[in-house]
Amino acid sequence: MTLDPFASRDDLAHLHQLARAERVGPDALLALALTAVLAATEPTVTTSVGVGGRGSLNYLVALVGPSGAGKGTVEAVSAEAVSILDHNGMPVATPEYPIGSGEGMATAYRPRGTAEDEPHTRTRATFNAPEIDRITAISSRTGSTLTAALRQAWSGETLGAQNASAENTSVVPRHSYRWCAVLGVQPRRAGALLAEADGGLPQRVLWAPVGDPAAPDRKPEHPGPLTVRLPKLAGPVAMNAHQSILTEYDTAQLDRLRTPLDADAIDGHTRYVRLKTAAALALMAGRTVISEDDWTVAGAIVDRSTATREEVRTILDTGQRDALREKARERVTVALDAEDHRETEQLQRVRSRILAALDKQGEMTAAEVRRSIRYELRDRAETVLAAMTNAGEILARNYGDGPVYSLSAACTVHDPYTLQNAA
C-alpha cells in the first residue's frame, strides 16, 4: 500500500488541512514548506552519509500546473501561513530574488569586486521563476550558463566566474551558500527543462502539482499557521542518518561505480533529492539526525514527485504528437486540393480508407493497401500513398520486396528529451 505522507506526521497533516482550508494544492504547499525550512539553514548545515563527502541541502522545486492554476496563490499562502523560527524562537527571514543569469545568482551572495578576504554579503537566498519560459529564454541565449549554474547550485558547487579584472569577478566557494529555487512550470512548456535530462537537471527537481483533484466541496476548519522551530544549528552541523540509510547509500554507490557509460540517468539524482527532503523533515521535527521514518516519508514524497514529472512528460509528448499529426494532415490536404473538386473528394476517401486500414493492421504492403480500398477507387491508391508519404503522414519502409507502409503517428516523436532515451 502506498504511503500517504500527509497521514504520517502531525505537522504534515496540519499542512494538508491548511492547504484544503486555503484551497491550494497540498503537494505544492508541502514543497514550499520544505524549501522554506532548508532555505532557513546556513550552508554549514550539510548531510553525511559516508560516501561522497558532505552533501549540500540546496533545493530545487517545480510547481506544476496550467496557466492560472494557482501557483502564485500557493506561494502567498506559504509565505503567510508557514513560519520558520530558529531555536530561540526568532523568525528566520530569507531574501528572495528572481532567477537571472548564472553569474547573477553568484552576485546575490558576493557582489562583483568583493575582495577575497571579505565575507559573503549574504549566505542564504531563495530564487524564483514564476514561469518556466523565463528559464527557457535565458538559457537559449548564446553563451548562457544558467542551466549549468542551476545544477551546480543544487549540488553546492562553486558558483560564478573568475574574470580578468577583480571588479568583474564573483566566485562563491562550494558549501559556502544556501541556495533554494522555485520554478513555475506549465506542462506543455516544460520541454526545455526536460531536455536537460542528459545533464541531470530534471531529476534534481522536486515536482509538485499545484492542483488538488480530491479537494472537498466543503472546506475543513482552518488549522491556523504552521510554525516550524528549528533545532540549534550553531557552527558546522553534519546531519547524520540512521544506519539503514547509510547502508543503502553504500550499496547505491557501489552500483554507481559499476554503471556502464550508456546507462539511462533520468533518476540518477533521485536518491539525493530524497535525502535532502528527509533532512528537511528531520529539521521540521527539531532534529539533526535523519531517522528511518524521515527516510520513508521522504521516499513517498519523492515518488509523488516522480509521478508528476512523468505526467508532465506524457502531456508534453502527447502535445507534440498532436502537433505533428496536424501538420502532416495539413500538408496532405494542400497536396490533394490541387486536383479538381470531384477528384479531391475521391482522393480524400482513399486517404481515409488508408488511414483506417493502417490504424487497424499496423503495417501493410502496397498490394494490401490496394485491396483495402473499394474496387472503383483503387487506381487512386498510388497517388494518395505518394502524397501521404511525402507529407510525413505515413512511413514507407522497404525490406527488399517493395515498400511496407505504417502510420507515422506510431513512431516516437523526435524531440530532444525523447532522443536521450529518458525513462
N, C-alpha and C positions, 0 to 999 in steps of 0.2 A: 504494500500500500504506500502511495506517495505521501511523504511528509508535508504537511501544511505548515510553513514556517510561522505563520501568524497564530497558530494554535499551540506553539511550542513554548512560548515565553510570555510573561505578563507584559513586558514593555512592547513586544511586537503585537500582542493582542490590542494594547492601547493604541498603537499606530493604526491598526486596521479599523478600529471603531472610529478613530479620529478621521481617517480618510472617508469612511462611509458617511459620517456626520457632515463633513465638509464637501461631499460629492466630488471627490477626486480619486484617482486610481491608487489603491493600496500599494501595489508594487513600486510605482513611481515615488510615492511618499517615503517608502522604506529605503529606496535607493538614495534619495536626497538626505535622509536622516543618517545613513551610513557615511555618506560623503561629508556631512557636517561634522560628524564625530572624528573622522580621520583628519579633516582639514584643521581641526582644533588642536591637534597634537604637533609638537615640534618635530623636525626631521631627525632628531636624536632618538626618537622612538622608532624602532625597527623590529623586524621579526628575526627569529633564529631557529632554524630547523635542521642544522647540522650539515647542510650542503649549500654551496654557492655563496657563502658569506652572509653578511647582513642583507635583509630584504626590505626594500622600501615599502612604505604604506601609502604611497601616492596612488590616486584612484581616478578612474575614468568611467563616467556613466552616460548612457544614451537614453533619453526619454522619448519613447516611440509612440507615434500616433499621427493620423492625418491632420491636415491644416485645420485649425480651430478646435482640436480635440481637448485642449485644456492644459498644455504644457506650462504656460505662464501661470495658470491658476494653482497648479500643484506646487510650483516653486514659491508662490506667495504664501500658501498655507504652511509650507515647510519653514519659511523664514519667520513667520509669526507664531507658529504653534509648536515648534521644536526648539527647545533652549538647551544650549551646551554650557555647562558650568565646569570650572576647574575644581580641584579637590578642596579648595577653600570656599566653594560656593559662589565664586565670582564669574559673571558671564564672560565667555570667550568669543571675541569678535574676530572674524576672518575677512580680510579685504577681498573684494571681487572685481575682476577685470574681464572685458571682452577678449575673446581669442583673436589675436592678430597674427603676425609673423612668428616664426620660431625664435628669431632674435628678440622680438618684442617680449616674449614670455620671460626670457632671461633678465631683461632690464627691469621687470617688475620686482626682482629681488636685488639686483645690483645695477643701478643706472650706469650708462656708459661713462667711462672715465673714472670710475671708483678705484681708488688706489688698492693695490694688492693687500696691504696690511689693514685696510679698513673692513669692518664687519658689514654684512648684508644690511641694506636698508630695511628689509623685512625678510622673514624666513618662511612665512606661510601665506598662501594665496589660493583662491578659487577662481577658475576661468570659466567663462560661459559663452556658448554659441547657440542662441535660440533656434537658429535654422542651419541645418547641415549644408545648405547651399553656400554659406559663408566659408566653411571649410573647403568645399569643392572649388570655389572661386579663387581663394588664396593659394591653395596647393597646386592649382593648374598654372600659376604664373611661372614663367621661366626662372629657374634658379631658386624656386621656393623650397624651404627646408621645413615647412610646417608639419607634415605627417611624420617625418623623421624625428622632429622635436617632440611630437606627442608621444611617440614610442619611447624616446629617451627619458622624457619627464616621468612617464608612468613607471619606469624602472629605476628612477632616481639617479640616472647617469648625468654626466657633465652637460650643462646647458650653455648655449651661447657660442660665441666665436672669438678667436684671437685675431685682431686686426693689426695692421702695420702701425697705426697710431694708438697710443694709450687712450686718447679721448674717445675713440670709437670702439673700444674693447669692453665686452661684458661677458665674463666667464664665471659661471656658477658651479663650483665643485660638486661632485656626486655626494649624495646623502647630506647636503647642507641646506636643503629647501624642502618644504612640504607643498606639493602641487596636487590639486584636485580639479577636475574639469567636468562640466555637464554640457552635453550636446543635445539639441532638439533634432529629432530625426523623423522625417516623413518617409514611410516605407518606399514609395515609388521614386524617391530622390536619394536613396541610400547607396546607389551604385558606386560612387566614388569611394565611400567608406569601405564597402565590401570588397572593392577592387584592391584594397591594401592588404588582403589576406596573406599574400606571399611575404609581406614584411611583418605580419603578425599583429596589425593594429586592431581589426575587428574582434579578435579573440582576447584582447586585453580589456574589452569593454564589458561593463555590467549593463545588459539591455533590459529596460523596464517599460512595459506598456503604461500609457497614461490613462487608458480606459479601465472600466470595471464592468464586464458583461453581466456579472451576477449581482450588481448593485440592487438593493431592495427598493421597492416603491416608497416605503416609509423610512425616513432616516432614523437611525438609532439615536439615543441620548448622547449629547456631546460629552466626551470624557474629560475635556479640558486639555491644556497643552501637555506635551510630553517633555519632561525635564530630565536630561542626562547629566549625571555628575561623574566626571572622570576621576580615575584613581590618581594618586600622586605620581607625577611623571618628571620629577626633578633629575637633571643630568641624563646621560645616556641610558636608555632603557631597551634592553633586548627582550622582546616578548617571547618567552619560551612556550613550547607546545607540549601537549600530552605525548607520551612515548609512542602510542599507536600512530600518531600523526607523523612523528619523526621516522618511524619505520616505513610508513607509506611513502614519504618523501625519498628515503634512501633507495627504496625499490624503484620508484619512478626515475630517479637519477640514473640508476643502473640501466634501465630500459632505454633512457635517452641516449646514453653512451653507445648503445647497440643499434640505434635507429639508422636505417640506410639513408643515403643522401636524398633520394627521391621520395621520401615519406611525406604523406599529407600532414600539414602542420596547422590545420584550422583550429584545433583545440590544444595547441602547444602551450598556451599560457593559461588555460582554464584553471589548472590547479593553483596557480599563483593568485588568480582572482579570488578563488575560494579561500585561500589563506588570508588575504587582505580583508575579505568580508568577515571571516571568523575572528580576526583581530579586532575589527570594529565592534562585533557582537560582544567580545570579552570586555572591551573598554566601556561599552554601554552598561555592562553589569558591574563596573567598578573594579575590574581585574586586569592584570597584566600578563596572565598566563592563559593560553588558549586551551580550552577544555575539549573533551570529546564531543560534548553537546554543542559547543560553538561550531565545531567542525561539521557535525551532522546537519545542523540548521543552515550553515553556510552552503553546504552541498545542495540542499533543497532550493535555496535562493539562486544559486548558480545554474541549477537545472532549469529553473523557470527562465533565467536569462538566456540560456542556450536555445530553449524552445522559442523564445521571442525572436532571437536572431535568425533562426531557421525560417520562422514565419515571414520575417521581413524579406529574406532571400527568395522565398517562394513567391511572394507578392511581386517582387521586382522581376523575377524571371517570367512570371505569367504576363505581366505588362509588356515586357519586351517581346515575348512571343506573339501576343495580340497585335502589337505594332508592326511586326514583320509580316504577319499574315495579311493585315490590312493593306500594307504597301504592295505586297505581291498581288492581291486581288485587284488593286487599282491599276497596276501595270498590265495585267491580263485584260482588264476591261478596256483600257485605252487601245490595246492592240486589236481587240476584236471589234471595237466600234469603227474601225477603219472600213469595214465591209458595209454593204447596204443593210437596211433595217431587217429585211427578211433573212438574209444570210446571217446577220448578227444574232438574231433570235435562235436560229438553228445551232449556231456555234456555242451560244450560251447554254443551250440544252445539253449539248455534247459535253461541255465543260462540267456542268452539274453532275452528269452521269459518271464522268471520270472521277470526280471528287468523291462521290458516294461509293463507287466501286473500290477505289484505293483505300478509303477510310475503313471499309469492311475487310478487304483482303490483305492490306499492308503493302505487299509488293505484287506487281503484275507485269507480264511481258506485253509487248505491243499487240500481239495476237489476242491475248486475254482481254486487254482493254477493248479492242475492236468488238470482241464477242459480247462484251457487257453493254454495248450500245445498240439501240434499235437499228434494224437492218437498213432502213432508208437513210440513216444518218451516218453510217459507218465510214463513208468516204470523207467525212469531215474530221475523223479521228486524228489523222497525221497532222493536219493544220493546227488543231487545238492542242495536241500534245507538244508541238514545237513552241507554240505561244506560251503555254504554261511552263515549259522548261526554261525558256529564255527569261521569263519573268521571275523565276525562282520559286514558283508556287509548287512545283513538283521537282523531284530529283530523278535523273536518269543515270543508272549505273550499268556498265557493260561488263558482264562476267565471261565474255568470249563468244556468246551465242546471241548477240543482239542486246539492245537496251532493256533494262528492268526498271519500272517506274515505281515511285513511292511519294507520299506527301512530304514536302519539306518541313511541315509543322511537326513531324515526328522526330526531327533532328534536334540536337541540343542547340540552344541559342548561343551564338558566338559572342558573348560579352566577356570582358576581361576577367571577371570574377570566376565564371564557369570554366574558362580555359585554364585556370590554375588548379583544376580538379579538386576544388574545395568540397568538403563533405557536406 
